[in-house]
Amino acid sequence: MKKLIILIAVLVLCSCSNSNKDQTSSKEVKSLPANPMIDLEATVKNENTVNFLIKTNIPLPVKFMASIDLKNQKPDEIYIGCSKIIKVESSPYSFDFDISEQKLPSGGYNTEVTFHPQWGADNGNELAKNIIRKVMVTMSINLKTAYGSAGERKKIDKKQSWVMDNVIVGTIWNVEEFVEKLGEYQELKVTNRNAKIIKAYYFPEANMTVFVSKPKKSVLTWRIGMTDAL
């Protein structure tokens, strides 16, 4: 009789244990949400740092593309902004976006976080691989930095683009044309070559230095920024 009671108790305990395991397992099972979404709160901490606080119902871990893009950019303009791929393993997820290297000008920007179905779930959550459309969110911010205004940057970029597209080794040094396209120049004394033969002209409005062969009256090369060394 005593053995029978012990056997029944063991069976009851096992039954309860299995029931708890089943409940636990059912709680661990996750399904793909009907409407995958990303929520973003972007906060400017200083001129070099923007904090991204991301919330999502996409099964994790996955990879997102985080970006900061200047507003109202035209297709033919030099891109102003930055982006990076981040791995998100939990929600909410917070990280500081360091933009110090990009030297972004002051202006209005769109912050954006995007899940790309082509690669976002690679080496990540298997359920997320079933998402077939791009999921994204944007939020506007204003940056105030030490690198001038966005309008000033666009003017500089336009002048630099002209040089990149039209000036190569051997281009005839037509000073009137260069002044028309780039603005007035400052002549620099070349420090690592014969200054009587090679001339350096810095154009502040384009922030570029053009090196010219005086005997050949042609361009040798150009550099971004002000420099007296060829």
N, C-alpha and C positions, 0 to 999 in steps of 0.2 A: 504493500500500500504506500509506504514511504517512498519507494523507488518510483512509483507511478506519479505521485505528486511532484517529485523533482523533475521527472520527464516532461510533465505538462507545463511546469514553470519555465523550463528551458525552451520549449516550443513557443510559448507566449513571448518570451524575450526575443527570440530569433525573429518572430513575426513582426514585433514592434520595430526591431532594428532594421529589417528589410523595408518596412513601411517608411521609416525615417530616411533611409537611403534613397527610396524612390522619390520622396518629396524633395530631398536635396537635389537629386539629379534633375527633377523637373524644373527646379528653380534655376539651375545652371544652364539649361537649354535656352538659347537665344534665337530669335528669328529676325529676318531682315525687315526693318520698318517699312510700312507702306509708303511713307513720304520721307526719304532720307533728307536731313537738313543739317545746316551748320549755322551757329550763331556766333557773332563776333562783337567784342567790345575793344576798341583800339584807343589807347590813352598815350598822349605825348608826354613823356617823362622829362625830356630835355631835347636839345637840338640834334643829339646823336642817337637817341633811343626812343623807340615806340613800343609800348607793351601791348601784346596781343593776348586777350583772354578768349579762348575758344571753347564753345560747348557744341556737342554734336550727338545725334542718336545713331550715327553710322557705327556698325560693329567694329571695335578696335582690337588690335592696332592697325592703323593705315597711315599713309603718307599724304600730306597736303602741300600745295604750293601756296606760300604766303608772299604777298607782294605789296609794294607801296608805289603807286604810279601817279605822276603829275596829271592833273585834270586837263581835259581839252587839248590833248596832243594830236597833231595832224600826222597822217601816214608818212609824209615826206620829211618830218622833223626828226632830229636825233633824239632817241628815247631818253627820257629823264625819269629815273626811278630805280628800283631794285627788287629782287625776288630771291627766295631761297626755299628749298624743300625741307619740310619738317616732319618728323615722325611723332604721331600723337598716339599715346598708349592708354590714356585715361581722360575722362571728361568730368569736370572742366580741366582745361590745360592752359597754362600761362607761360609765356616766354617773352624775353626782351629782344626786340629786333634792333641790332646794332647797325646803324646806317652811316657811321663815321667815315668809312672809306669812300662812300659814294659822293660825299660833299654835295648833298642835295640843296638846291636853292630854296629860298622862302616861297611859300605859295600854298595853294589848295591841292590836296592829294586824295586819292582813293586808296584805302587799304582793302585788301581782298584776300580771302582764303578759299581755295578751290580744291575739290576732290576730282581728279581726273581718272575716269574708269579704265583708261588704257594701262595705267601703271600704279595707281594709288593703292591698290591692295596687293601688289607684288610682295611676296614674303611677309604678308600680313594676315588679316582675318579672312578666312575662306568665304564667309557669308558676304563680305563686302565685294567680293569678285562678281557677285550677281547684280551689282548696280551697273546699269547700262548707260546712264546719262550723267553729264557733268553736274556736280553740286557745288554751288558757290554762294558767297555772301560778301557784300561790300559795305564799307562805312567811311564817311568823309572825315578828314582831319585837316588841320592847318599847321604847317611847319614854319617856324621862324628860326632861321639859321644865320651863320656868319658868311654865307657864300652868295650873297646878293639875291636879287629877286628872280623869279622864274622868267619874267620878261627879258631881263638882262641876259640870262643864260641862253635864251633862245636866239637873241641877236648875236651873241658870241658863236654859238653853234652854227648859225647860218653862214657866218664869215669863214669859220674853220672848214665847213663843208665845201665852200667854193675852192679853198686851197687844196683840199684833199682830192677834189674831182678834177681840178684843172692844172695843178702845178706839179711837175715832175722834174727829175734831173735833166737839165738842158733847156728848160722853159726860158724863153727870152725875157730878160729883166726889163719890163716896160713899167717904169716907176709910176707913170700916170695911171695906168690900169690898176696897179696894186693899191694905190692910194684911193682910187674910186671904189674898189671892192672892199678894202679893209680899213680905210681911214688913214690918218696921218701916222707916221712912223718915227721911231727914235733910233738913231744909228748907234750901235754898240761897237766897242773895240774888241776884235777877236783875240782871245788870250792863248789859244793853243795852235795857231797857224800864223802864217805871214799876214799881218794886218794890212799890208800894202796891196796884197793880192786878193784876199778874201774879205768881204764886207758882210756885216750882220745888221739886219734891220728888224727891230721889234715893233709890232703893231699892237698897241694896247687894246684897241676895240675888238681884236680877234684873239688876243693873248697868244700870239704866235711870233716866232722869230724865223726870218728867211735869210739863208746864207747865199751870197752871190759871188761869182767869180768876176772880178773887175775886168781882167783882160778879155774874157769871153763874153761879158755882159749877159750872163745866163745864170739860172738858179742851180746851186749845187745840192741843196736839201732844205728842209724846213723842220722846225721843232715846235711842239706845244709849249707855251710859256716863254718866259724871258730867260735867255741864256747867251753867254758870250763864248761858249765852247762848241766847236763844230763836232 
